[in-house]
Amino acid sequence: MSGATCPACGVAVVPGYVKCPKCHRPLPRFHRNSVSPVGGTAVETPASKASPMLALLAALVVGGGIIWFFVSRKHNESAAAPAPVIQPNPSAVAAPPPVAAPSVTAPTPAPIQPEVHPETVAKSLEIDLKKQRLWSTVSVVGDHVDVRSSSCNEGAMKTTIQPTLASFHAAGLTKLRCLEQSGAVVFSRDL
């Protein structure tokens, strides 16, 4: 069996040693495809240097996929139009035909208005505010509506509330207030 010699002290070393057994200096390594000066089998190098790069590339692909998912999800949610508030159409209710009487004409009955529940209108407003990312709680307290939010001063808050004022009035409420989380009134509207 032929051996290699340590380049520092000249001691014969068995192939495969990483350090010289006498002076403990590192022995030169040989690449897989190169021929070892001691003959025999080539010394295999430790794990490939490409594996950390492969792991980094895989992490970037996964991270990019997660970011793309959330960005496209938010875009789809903001692109969806808010559901319109259905207003009852009083002209859609057909009046009964007039009764033919020679001397007396029967009065036409007023169209029947469906009963509007304030809690339903409040829940609808809360959903509309969440679609606008104006996180709020809407509650009916007695004869008024309280909207609690840290976004009361934003313009989008007032434009989202405006279309529902008539529905709250039809439900028998008299006032709408927008309150900060601390309870301070930011604005108040009579219905």
C-alpha positions in Angstrom: 0.0 0.0 0.0 1.5 3.3 -1.1 1.1 6.3 1.1 1.3 10.1 0.8 3.6 12.3 2.8 2.7 15.3 4.9 3.9 18.4 3.0 4.8 20.1 6.4 6.8 17.4 8.2 7.3 14.6 5.6 5.7 11.8 7.6 4.0 9.0 5.6 0.2 9.3 5.9 -2.4 6.7 5.0 -4.9 8.0 2.4 -8.1 9.3 3.8 -6.6 11.3 6.8 -7.6 14.9 7.0 -4.8 16.0 9.3 -1.2 14.7 9.7 -1.0 12.4 12.7 2.3 13.9 13.8 2.1 17.7 13.2 -1.7 17.9 13.0 -1.6 20.2 10.0 -4.4 19.8 7.4 -3.5 17.7 4.5 -4.3 18.9 1.0 -7.7 17.7 -0.4 -8.2 16.4 -3.8 -11.3 16.9 -5.9 -13.4 14.0 -6.9 -12.3 14.0 -10.5 -8.6 14.6 -9.8 -6.1 11.8 -9.3 -4.7 11.5 -5.7 -0.9 11.5 -5.6 -1.0 8.5 -3.3 -2.8 6.5 -5.9 -5.8 4.3 -5.3 -9.2 5.8 -5.0 -9.9 9.5 -5.2 -10.9 11.2 -1.9 -14.6 12.2 -1.9 -15.4 15.8 -0.9 -18.1 16.5 1.7 -21.6 17.6 0.8 -22.0 19.5 -2.4 -21.8 23.3 -2.3 -25.0 23.6 -4.4 -27.3 22.3 -1.6 -27.4 25.6 0.3 -28.2 27.5 -2.9 -30.9 25.0 -3.7 -32.5 25.5 -0.3 -32.3 29.3 -0.7 -33.9 29.1 -4.1 -36.7 26.9 -2.8 -37.3 29.3 0.1 -37.6 32.3 -2.3 -40.0 30.4 -4.5 -42.2 29.5 -1.6 -42.1 33.0 -0.1 -42.9 34.5 -3.5 -45.9 32.2 -3.8 -47.2 33.2 -0.4 -46.9 36.9 -1.2 -48.6 36.4 -4.6 -51.5 34.6 -2.9 -52.2 37.3 -0.4 -51.8 40.2 -3.0 -54.1 38.5 -5.5 -56.6 37.7 -2.7 -56.8 41.3 -1.5 -57.1 42.5 -5.1 -60.1 40.1 -5.8 -61.8 41.3 -2.6 -61.4 45.0 -3.4 -62.6 44.4 -7.0 -65.8 42.8 -5.8 -68.6 45.4 -5.8 -70.4 45.9 -2.5 -73.9 44.5 -2.5 -76.5 47.1 -3.2 -79.0 48.0 -0.5 -82.4 46.9 -1.7 -84.9 49.7 -1.3 -88.6 48.9 -1.4 -90.4 50.3 -4.4 -93.7 51.7 -3.4 -95.0 51.9 -7.0 -94.5 48.1 -7.4 -97.5 47.4 -5.1 -100.6 47.3 -7.3 -103.6 49.3 -6.1 -106.9 47.5 -6.3 -109.1 48.7 -9.1 -111.5 51.5 -8.2 -115.0 50.4 -7.2 -117.6 51.8 -9.6 -120.1 53.8 -7.6 -122.1 56.5 -9.1 -121.9 59.0 -6.2 -119.0 58.0 -4.0 -115.4 57.3 -5.1 -113.4 54.9 -2.8 -110.1 56.4 -1.6 -107.0 54.6 -2.9 -105.2 52.8 -0.1 -101.6 53.9 0.6 -99.0 51.4 -0.6 -97.9 49.0 2.0 -94.4 49.6 3.2 -92.5 46.5 4.4 -91.4 46.9 8.0 -87.7 47.8 8.2 -85.8 46.5 11.3 -83.1 48.8 12.6 -80.9 45.9 13.5 -81.0 44.6 9.9 -80.0 48.0 8.5 -77.2 48.3 11.2 -75.8 44.9 10.2 -75.9 45.8 6.5 -74.0 49.1 7.3 -71.4 47.2 9.3 -70.8 44.8 6.4 -70.4 47.7 4.0 -67.9 49.4 6.3 -65.9 46.2 6.5 -65.8 45.9 2.7 -64.3 49.4 2.7 -61.8 48.3 5.4 -63.3 50.7 7.8 -63.4 48.3 10.8 -66.4 49.4 12.9 -69.2 48.1 15.1 -72.7 49.4 14.4 -75.3 49.1 17.1 -78.8 50.4 17.7 -79.2 52.1 21.1 -82.8 53.2 21.8 -83.8 55.7 19.1 -80.3 56.2 17.6 -77.4 54.4 15.9 -73.9 54.3 17.2 -71.0 53.6 14.9 -67.7 52.9 16.9 -64.6 53.2 14.8 -61.1 54.7 14.8 -61.9 55.8 11.2 -64.7 58.3 11.8 -62.7 61.2 10.4 -62.0 59.4 7.0 -64.0 60.6 4.0 -64.9 57.0 3.0 -66.7 56.6 6.3 -69.1 59.5 5.6 -69.7 58.4 2.0 -70.5 54.8 3.1 -72.9 55.9 5.8 -74.8 58.5 3.7 -76.9 56.0 1.6 -78.1 54.2 4.8 -79.5 57.3 6.5 -82.9 57.0 4.8 -83.2 53.3 5.8 -82.4 54.2 9.4 -85.1 56.9 9.3 -87.6 54.5 7.8 -86.8 52.1 10.7 -87.9 54.8 13.2 -84.5 56.0 14.4 -83.7 59.7 14.9 -79.9 60.1 15.1 -76.7 58.5 13.9 -73.4 59.1 15.8 -69.9 58.1 14.9 -67.8 57.5 18.0 -64.1 56.9 18.6 -63.2 53.7 20.5 -62.8 55.9 23.6 -66.5 57.1 23.3 -65.8 60.6 22.1 -68.4 61.7 19.4 -66.7 62.6 16.2 -69.8 63.5 14.2 -73.6 63.2 14.6 -76.4 63.3 12.0 -80.1 63.8 12.5 -82.2 61.3 10.6 
